[in-house]
Every structure is written in structure tokens, then in C-alpha cells.
């Protein structure tokens, strides 16, 4: 019985961990590597295992860096079930269809540009095959994955349907409990409930995305957002908000709706410019029983209707392009969250050179991504082969992150009374090292930083 570290060991994206039990293998996540073009090309590399011998996949949640390589797994021979929380299954279906569409479109563009045939990372048909293999599960309802492996999903508070994975593995009469944190949300965030506590574990596989820092206080963050949106300059140009279609887009709309009158948002035209975010929002509206107390109360006070009367849903490319003819008075929420694709690219291309434009960065930006370059203050960026001067003001509104910070991560770990050993994944090196030192000093935990290809013997 052993755990093999593969994707998101010593980096943030590409989540994929391999559990070996009784000569059989299952995966915890199968996510895309994201960041620069060079990083993303690594997704085409072979898996370090035979995909046809993987018997099941257990997904922590529906973000691409945790589920986005599933079509490649199927393409290379995987035929087993993919277990996810029931709301997560619906989001995975939306996400993979969109990712396949973008991959096909990117391959067509690169083929035209280079004159050489470029194949998409995967096709829509391959994404649809994954959807047929999804098996939805409820929170707090243990289920069998394969012989000798049982799992229970707990709410991770990160996005709708996100899970902390409790896993019990048995081999030759020996049982071990492995807890995989997935991505943990912040405590006391809107819409979603707090990360669920776990009583005990033998081993913890734990994310560390923001393990080296503390987020700005949420109330301060909301005040900052309000100050940006009510400042006189907000009337002179457009406001662009790159946002992940799952989770961040819904929270931003929630905050805009909650503070609609206070921030005088009726003077803007607000666009949700993302077909995937629109479909995702429908899923959020369907699973209202997963909301926290405040979101439930606001929903009922508003008669169960959306909170933004001036919100326009932009579904078609023509509707999206029409937004760029508007030079002021517009708030655009569009994907992708790291500015590496999607419609936000076109809005940045048309607006970054204008001094009255404001860009609100509200989430993690991977190294090499366009979003990271904007956060780093680069004076110009390349978009679609063209150099675009950056004259816009870029705001980093970090308190809205869907990831828990250093204190949130420790708070969750401290719910485990036996202080099990921790293996940190999903973090850049400096973040992991800082969190290792902080967690071990504060709790006495034994903390490890595995590298890709490392094995952990569980017996």
C-alpha cells in the first residue's frame, strides 16, 4: 500500500496522485498543468503510469487543474468510474465541454499560424466520454471505490461541490486512513459553508497554495472593492474582472448584488461574458441547499431571483465583441481567471492601453500567466501576437480568493486531534517552505515536501 506523488507536487497546478492498494491503482484528481505556454505543453507528455490499469478516479472538485486531464486519461485507455460530489459532476461536465472547445479552437488557430497540422489536446467527443463515466456522490455518504478502498466526501468550502476526501485503504488486514484536502476555502466566505473538520487521519495530503501568506481581511477587501467601484474615475472607463467561471464569478456577482444600492451600481452596465460561467451559475442556483446561512437568507429575501437587475448575460461571440464598442460605464466579468484564454483576453486587448481602464485581479495567478504579468506590473504584454501597452490600473483584490490562507489551512488541520504527518502539495516552493515551518512550529506536525515521483509507504 503506497501513495505516489505525481502532478502538483512541488507546483500548484496539475493535481494527480496515485494510490496503490493490493496491486490495484486509483487516482486522486487528474488535472491540467496551467501557466505559461511551455508549462501547458507538458499536458501532452505521457502519464508515468498505464492509464488502462487505473481502476477509478476520485475527484476533489471541478476546477481544470484538478479534472482537466481526464479526457486524456480516457484517450489513453482509462475506462473506470470517476467519482465526484453530485454538484461537482454537473460542473465537470460544463468545464470539460468548454475546455475541449477551446482546445479545438486553439489547435485550428495554431495550424493556420504555423502552416503545420496541430492536434487539439483533446476533442469534444473525448470530453463527453468522461461525462458518461462520472458517478455523483453526496456529502457525508461513504461509498466503495474498489475492493479495499472506501471514500467519504466532506465539504471543502472552495467551490460548489468541492471535497475534502476521506479515504480508507485496506491491504492484508492493515487499514490506513488518508485525508486529501483538495483545495480548501476560506472560513466565513459568502455562499459556501466552511471547510468541514476531520477528526483523525493516518496521513494528510494537503494543499498549500497560500500557505506562505495571509489574505487581507474580507471586510477590508469588500470596502476596497466598494472604493474602486464608487471612485469618480470608475465613471470614466471600463472595469474588467477576470474571473474563474466556477466559484469566483458567482461570488463577485453576489457581492455586487448585496451592495448594489450602497455602491450605486445602477449607473453601470454589468456583463457576465462567459457561456461557461452562465451555465455554472444555473448549477449554483439549483444546489441552494449547499449554501451558507447568509446566502440562503438573501435568496429568500429577494424572492429567489438574481440580485443584479442590470446584469446582461453575453452568450454569443457577437454579443461579446459588441461590449468592446463601449468605452465607459461597463463592468465585465469574464473568464479565464488567470487571463490565459477565454473572452477576457479580447477585452484586455481592447482596453489595457486606456488609462481610464481598471482591471480587478481577484484570484491566484500562476507563474507565466498573463494575469501574473499584469500583477507584476509589466509595462506591456503580448496578446494574439501583438504588443499591448499597459496603461490601465491593475488592482489585486486578494481577499476574495477561494483558497484558504495560512491561518485557514492551520485551522482546518488543527481539527485533527492526533496531529498526523502532512505531505504538502499544490504550492510554489516558497509558499510550501513557509507553511511547513509555520505548521510544524505551531502544531508540532511532521511536515514533508514531496517531489514528483516520490513514494510514500503506507504500511
C-alpha positions in Angstrom: 0.0 0.0 0.0 1.6 3.3 -1.1 0.9 6.8 -2.3 2.8 8.1 -5.4 3.1 11.8 -5.9 2.8 13.0 -9.5 1.1 16.2 -10.5 1.0 19.3 -8.3 4.0 18.0 -6.3 6.3 21.0 -5.9 4.0 23.1 -8.0 0.4 24.5 -7.9 -1.5 23.0 -10.9 -1.8 19.6 -12.5 -3.2 17.7 -9.4 -2.8 14.0 -9.7 -1.8 11.5 -7.0 -1.7 7.7 -7.4 -2.8 5.3 -4.7 -1.6 1.7 -4.9 -3.6 -0.8 -3.0 -3.4 -4.6 -3.3 -1.8 -4.4 -6.8 -4.6 -2.0 -8.0 -4.4 1.7 -8.7 -6.7 4.7 -8.3 -6.1 8.4 -8.9 -6.9 11.3 -6.7 -7.6 14.0 -9.3 -6.3 14.3 -12.8 -5.8 17.9 -13.5 -4.3 20.2 -16.2 -0.9 21.9 -15.8 -1.5 25.6 -16.2 0.7 28.7 -16.6 2.9 29.6 -19.5 2.6 28.0 -22.9 5.7 25.9 -22.1 4.0 24.7 -18.9 0.8 23.8 -20.7 2.6 21.8 -23.4 3.6 19.4 -20.6 0.0 18.2 -20.6 0.8 16.3 -23.8 3.5 14.3 -22.1 2.8 10.6 -21.4 1.4 9.8 -17.9 4.0 8.0 -15.7 1.6 5.0 -15.5 -0.6 2.9 -17.8 -3.9 4.7 -18.0 -5.7 1.4 -18.8 -4.7 0.0 -15.5 -6.2 2.8 -13.4 -9.4 1.4 -12.0 -11.1 4.6 -10.7 -10.6 8.3 -10.2 -11.7 10.3 -7.1 -12.1 14.0 -7.8 -11.8 16.7 -5.2 -13.6 19.3 -7.3 -14.3 20.7 -10.8 -11.5 23.2 -11.4 -9.5 22.3 -14.5 -6.2 22.0 -12.6 -7.9 19.1 -10.8 -10.0 17.4 -13.5 -8.8 18.8 -16.9 -6.7 15.9 -17.9 -9.5 13.3 -17.5 -10.2 13.3 -21.3 -6.5 12.5 -21.9 -6.8 9.7 -19.4 -9.7 8.2 -21.3 -8.0 8.8 -24.6 -5.1 6.7 -23.3 -7.2 3.7 -22.1 -8.9 4.6 -18.8 -12.4 3.0 -18.7 -13.3 3.1 -15.0 -15.7 5.3 -12.9 -14.9 8.9 -11.9 -16.4 9.7 -8.5 -17.2 13.3 -7.6 -19.7 15.2 -5.4 -23.1 15.4 -7.3 -22.9 19.2 -7.9 -19.3 18.7 -8.9 -20.3 16.3 -11.6 -22.5 18.9 -13.2 -19.7 21.4 -13.1 -17.2 19.0 -14.5 -19.5 18.3 -17.5 -19.7 22.0 -18.2 -16.0 22.6 -17.7 -14.7 19.8 -19.9 -17.0 20.6 -22.8 -15.7 24.2 -22.7 -12.1 23.1 -22.3 -12.4 20.7 -25.3 -14.0 23.5 -27.4 -11.1 25.9 -26.6 -8.5 23.2 -27.3 -10.0 22.5 -30.7 -10.2 26.3 -31.5 -6.6 26.8 -30.3 -5.4 23.9 -32.5 -7.1 25.5 -35.5 -5.5 28.8 -34.8 -2.0 27.4 -34.4 -2.4 25.3 -37.5 -3.3 28.4 -39.5 -0.4 30.4 -37.9 2.3 27.8 -38.4 1.1 26.0 -41.5 1.6 22.7 -39.7 -1.2 20.5 -38.5 -1.7 20.9 -34.7 -3.9 18.4 -32.9 -6.1 19.6 -30.0 -5.1 18.4 -26.6 -8.4 16.5 -26.7 -11.7 16.8 -28.5 -15.3 17.4 -27.5 -16.1 13.7 -28.1 -13.3 12.7 -25.7 -14.6 15.2 -23.1 -18.1 13.7 -23.5 -16.9 10.2 -22.8 -15.6 11.4 -19.4 -19.0 12.7 -18.6 -20.5 9.3 -19.2 -18.1 7.9 -16.6 -19.0 10.4 -13.8 -20.6 8.9 -10.7 -22.2 11.5 -8.4 -22.0 11.2 -4.6 -23.5 13.1 -1.7 -21.5 14.7 1.1 -21.1 12.6 4.2 -22.2 9.4 2.4 -19.4 6.7 2.4 -19.1 4.7 -0.8 -16.9 1.9 -2.2 -14.4 2.9 -4.9 -12.7 -0.5 -5.5 -12.1 -3.5 -3.3 -10.2 -2.3 -0.2 -10.9 1.4 -0.8 -13.8 3.4 0.7 -14.3 7.1 0.4 -16.4 9.8 2.1 -16.7 13.3 0.7 -16.7 16.3 3.1 -17.4 19.9 2.1 -14.1 21.8 1.4 -15.8 25.2 1.1 -13.8 26.1 -2.0 -16.3 26.0 -4.8 -19.7 24.3 -5.1 -19.2 20.6 -4.8 -15.6 20.8 -3.6 -14.5 18.0 -1.4 -12.1 17.0 1.3 -11.6 13.3 0.5 -11.6 10.9 3.5 -10.2 7.6 2.2 -9.8 4.3 3.9 -7.5 1.8 2.3 -7.1 -1.8 3.4 -4.4 -4.4 2.4 -3.5 -7.7 4.0 -5.6 -6.8 7.1 -4.0 -3.4 7.6 -6.1 -0.3 7.2 -4.9 3.3 6.7 -6.9 6.5 6.6 -5.7 9.1 4.1 -7.2 12.5 4.0 -6.7 14.6 0.8 -7.7 18.2 1.4 -8.3 19.1 -2.2 -8.5 22.9 -2.3 -9.7 24.4 1.0 -11.8 27.5 1.0 -11.6 30.4 3.4 -13.7 30.4 6.6 -16.7 32.8 6.7 -16.9 33.4 3.0 -20.2 34.1 1.2 -22.4 31.4 -0.5 -20.5 28.3 0.6 -20.2 26.7 4.0 -16.9 26.5 5.9 -14.5 23.6 5.3 -15.6 20.6 7.3 -13.4 19.4 10.2 -11.9 15.9 10.1 -11.4 14.2 13.4 -8.3 11.9 12.7 -6.1 10.6 9.9 -3.0 8.5 9.4 -1.7 10.7 6.6 -2.8 14.1 5.3 -2.2 15.2 1.7 -2.7 18.9 1.9 -2.8 21.9 -0.4 -0.5 24.9 0.3 -1.4 27.4 -2.4 -1.5 30.3 0.0 0.5 28.6 2.8 3.0 31.4 2.9 0.7 34.4 3.3 -2.4 35.7 5.0 -5.3 37.2 3.0 -6.4 40.7 3.6 -9.4 40.8 5.9 -12.5 40.1 4.0 -14.4 43.1 5.2 -11.4 45.3 4.3 -11.4 43.7 0.9 -15.1 44.4 0.3 -14.5 48.0 1.4 -11.7 48.2 -1.1 -13.9 46.8 -3.9 -16.5 49.4 -3.0 -14.0 52.2 -3.0 -12.8 51.2 -6.5 -16.4 51.0 -7.9 -17.5 54.3 -6.3 -14.4 56.4 -7.0 -15.0 59.2 -9.6 -12.6 57.6 -12.1 -14.9 54.5 -12.3 -17.3 56.6 -14.4 -14.6 57.4 -17.0 -13.6 54.0 -18.3 -14.4 50.3 -18.2 -13.8 47.9 -15.3 -12.6 44.4 -16.3 -12.8 41.5 -13.8 -11.0 38.3 -14.9 -12.8 35.5 -13.0 -12.9 31.8 -12.9 -16.2 30.6 -14.3 -16.7 28.3 -11.3 -16.9 30.0 -8.0 -15.3 33.4 -8.5 -17.8 34.7 -11.0 -20.7 33.7 -8.7 -19.1 35.3 -5.6 -18.4 38.6 -7.5 -22.0 38.8 -8.7 -23.1 38.0 -5.2 -21.1 40.9 -3.7 -22.3 43.3 -6.5 -25.9 42.3 -5.8 -25.5 42.6 -2.0 -24.0 46.1 -2.2 -26.0 47.2 -5.3 -27.6 50.3 -3.8 -24.7 51.1 -1.4 -22.2 51.3 -4.4 -24.8 52.9 -6.8 -24.2 50.1 -9.3 -27.3 51.0 -11.3 -25.1 53.5 -13.2 -23.2 50.7 -14.8 -23.9 48.1 -17.5 -22.8 44.8 -16.0 -21.9 41.9 -18.3 -21.3 38.3 -17.4 -19.4 37.5 -20.6 -18.8 33.7 -20.3 -21.1 31.0 -21.5 -19.5 28.6 -19.1 -20.0 31.0 -16.1 -23.6 31.4 -17.2 -24.2 27.6 -17.2 -22.3 27.3 -13.9 -24.5 29.9 -12.3 -27.5 27.8 -13.2 -25.9 24.9 -11.3 -25.2 27.1 -8.3 -28.9 28.2 -8.3 -30.0 24.5 -8.4 -28.0 23.4 -5.4 -29.1 26.1 -3.0 -29.3 23.5 -0.1 -25.4 23.7 -0.1 -25.5 27.5 0.6 -24.4 29.0 3.9 -26.9 30.8 6.1 -26.4 34.3 4.8 -26.7 33.4 1.1 -29.9 31.4 1.9 -31.4 34.3 3.8 -30.6 36.8 0.9 -32.0 34.4 -1.6 -35.3 34.2 0.2 -35.4 38.0 0.9 -35.0 38.6 -2.8 -37.8 36.2 -3.8 -35.4 33.6 -5.1 -34.4 35.8 -8.0 -30.9 37.1 -9.1 -29.8 40.2 -7.3 -28.5 42.3 -10.3 -31.2 43.9 -12.3 -28.7 45.5 -14.8 -26.9 42.2 -15.5 -26.6 41.2 -19.1 -25.6 37.6 -19.9 -23.4 37.5 -23.0 -23.7 34.1 -24.6 -22.6 34.6 -28.2 -19.3 35.9 -29.7 -21.1 38.7 -31.4 -22.6 39.8 -28.0 -19.1 39.7 -26.5 -17.5 41.7 -29.3 -20.2 44.4 -29.0 -19.1 45.1 -25.5 -15.7 46.4 -26.8 -17.5 49.2 -28.6 -18.4 50.7 -25.2 -15.7 53.0 -23.9 -17.0 53.6 -20.4 -19.7 52.7 -17.8 -19.1 49.0 -18.2 -18.2 46.2 -15.7 -17.2 43.0 -17.5 -16.8 39.7 -15.6 -15.2 37.2 -18.0 -13.0 34.1 -18.0 -10.4 32.9 -17.7 -9.3 33.8 -14.2 -5.6 33.7 -15.0 -6.2 35.6 -18.3 -4.7 32.7 -20.2 -7.7 32.2 -22.5 -11.4 32.9 -22.9 -13.1 36.2 -23.6 -11.2 38.3 -21.1 -8.3 38.2 -23.4 -10.2 40.2 -26.1 -11.4 42.8 -23.5 -7.8 43.2 -22.2 -6.6 43.6 -25.8 -9.1 46.4 -26.4 -8.8 48.2 -23.0 -5.4 47.8 -21.5 -3.9 50.7 -23.4 -6.5 53.2 -22.0 -5.6 55.0 -18.8 -9.2 55.0 -17.5 -9.4 51.2 -17.6 -9.3 49.3 -14.3 -8.5 45.6 -14.0 -9.5 43.8 -10.8 -7.4 40.7 -10.2 -9.4 38.6 -7.7 -7.6 35.2 -7.6 -4.4 33.2 -7.8 -2.3 33.9 -10.9 0.1 31.1 -11.9 3.7 31.9 -12.9 3.9 32.6 -16.6 0.2 33.5 -17.0 -0.9 36.8 -18.4 -2.6 37.6 -15.1 0.7 37.2 -13.2 2.4 39.5 -15.7 -0.2 42.2 -15.1 0.1 41.8 -11.3 3.8 42.1 -11.6 3.4 45.5 -13.3 4.8 44.8 -16.7 4.6 47.9 -19.0 3.4 45.9 -22.0 2.1 42.4 -22.7 1.7 40.2 -25.8 -1.8 39.3 -26.8 -2.5 37.4 -30.1 0.9 38.2 -31.3 0.6 42.0 -30.7 2.4 44.1 -28.1 -0.2 45.9 -26.0 1.0 48.8 -23.7 -0.4 48.5 -20.2 -1.7 51.9 -19.2 -4.7 50.6 -17.2 -4.7 50.5 -13.4 -4.4 46.9 -12.1 -5.8 46.2 -8.7 -5.1 43.0 -6.8 -8.1 42.2 -4.6 -6.6 39.2 -2.8 -9.2 38.8 0.0 -11.7 37.3 -2.4 -9.6 34.2 -3.0 -11.4 30.9 -3.0 -8.3 29.4 -1.3 -7.8 29.5 2.4 -4.7 31.3 3.6 -2.1 30.2 6.1 -4.4 30.6 9.1 -7.3 28.9 7.4 -5.1 25.9 6.5 -3.8 25.6 10.0 -7.3 25.9 11.5 -8.5 23.1 9.3 -5.5 20.9 10.2 -6.0 21.5 13.9 -9.4 19.9 13.8 -7.5 16.5 13.6 -6.8 15.6 17.2 -4.0 13.1 16.5 -1.8 15.6 14.5 -1.0 13.2 11.6 2.0 13.7 9.3 1.4 16.1 6.5 2.6 16.0 2.8 2.3 19.4 1.2 1.2 19.7 -2.5 -0.3 22.4 -4.7 2.0 25.2 -3.8 5.0 27.1 -5.1 8.3 26.3 -3.4 8.4 29.5 -1.2 4.8 29.0 -0.1 5.4 25.4 0.8 8.5 26.1 2.8 6.9 28.9 4.7 3.9 26.8 5.5 6.0 23.8 6.5 7.8 26.0 9.0 4.7 27.7 10.3 2.6 24.5 10.6 5.3 22.4 12.3 6.1 25.2 14.8 2.5 25.9 15.7 1.2 22.3 15.9 4.3 20.1 16.2 3.2 18.3 13.0 5.7 16.3 10.9 5.6 18.1 7.5 7.1 16.8 4.2 7.6 18.4 0.8 7.3 15.6 -1.8 8.7 15.8 -5.3 7.1 14.3 -8.4 7.8 10.5 -8.5 8.3 10.2 -4.7 6.5 7.3 -3.0 5.0 7.2 0.5 4.8 3.7 2.0 1.6 3.5 4.0 2.3 0.2 5.9 
